[in-house]
Amino acid sequence: MFTVRTPRVVAARRLHRRRDRDETGRFLAEGPQAVREAVRAGVVTELFATAEAAARYPQWSASLVDDAALAALADTVQPQGLVAVCRQRDVPLDAALAARPRLVAVCVDIRDPGNAGTVLRTADAAGARAVVFAGDSVDPYNGKAVRSSAGSLFHVDVVRARDTTATVAALRAAGIQVLAADGYGDADLFDLDTLDRPTAWLFGSEAHGLPKDLEADRRVRVPLYGGAESLNLAAAAAVCLYSSAKAMRSVR
């Protein structure tokens, strides 16, 4: 049984650091739901499990670790006994666009991993084919982001693109309208008549929103009917993505 000093466990533990994730092209996925989706996606390179978890999930072949080793590999207070080492799933932007997606979510400079994972999950649920992490965005393979995606990280094309302006240009060149979610936008989301078209939604950082000089076809606000000053990033993304999904499905 492996311990915290076993070289394979030591190597896997390093993946808690972004530098090591970037260098190895690997990341950790924790818990049965994430492991199940990672196995289905064919990206698991090694699976660690406690004896109890291995008995509970006999369908997966795992390296047995003691409780201390599993706790060191896990990123939660109460781990569920399973941690997988997975290959990162980055897709180049041109390859993602070659699949002709009708709905794309673009996270611009977002820093909170929980929000990153929630946008991934929401985009997947709304039928988006790709999620782009543009500019200075958080690592989508951060442990909290992976958990917050609830397995959706393994369902969509994950794109990382440093140049946000070039990303927007590429989306437009692919025939995709680019809409910016902006609380002060000039267009009301529920007045738009173009949501049935292939669409990329831009979502900005939690603290600063989208860069003012970032060009989009329209800057769109979600109307607020009560006393709230604004919606948080995850809520705004859900409303925008599902509005597009509804419009696209209504014309089929």
C-alpha positions, 0 to 999 in steps of 0.5 A: 500500500502506498504512503505519503512517501511513495514516489508516485504519490509524491509526484501526484501531490506536486500537481496541487501547484499550477507550475507542476500542472503546466509542466506535466500537462497533468492535473488531479480529479477528486471524488467518484463523480469526477473520476467517473467522467474522467474515465469516460473521457479516457484521460486518467493516467493513474487512480489512487484509492483507499481500501474502502473506496476501492471496495466501493468502486470495484469497476475501477482499477486503482493503486491502494493508498493509506488514509494519510496519502489520500488526504495529502492527494485530496484538496477537500476537508473530507475526501471521498477516497478517490483521486485520479491523475488526468491528462489536461484536455486543452484544445486549440482555439482553431480546432474548437472552432472547426467543430462549428460550435453554436454556443461558446462561453469565454471567461476573460480574466476571471480569477476565482476558481469556483466561478470558473468551474461553475461557468464550465458546468453551466455552459455544459448544461446549456449545450455549449461546445467550448469554454475559453479561458482568455487573458489572465484567467485562473487555471481551469485545472485548479482543484476547486475549479475541477470540483465546481465543474462537477464533471463538466470539465470532461464534456466540453472543449477547454481552450486557453488563450492568452490574447483576448483580442485575437480570440474575439477576432477568431470567433468573428472570423468563424461566423460567431456573433460576440456578445459581452455580458455587461451590467451597463450594456446598451442592449437588454438581453430580453430584447435581443432578436439575434440569440438564435445565431451562433454566439460567443458570450464574454464574461468578465472578472468578478472585480472589474468586469470586461475590459472597456476596450474589448470589442464585441458586437453588442454589450448586453445587460441582464435586466434587474427588476428588483433592488439588487445592484447586480448579478454575480458572474455565475448567475449572469452566465447562467441567464445569458447562456440559457437565453441563447440555448432557449432561442437556438432550440426554438428554431429547430 
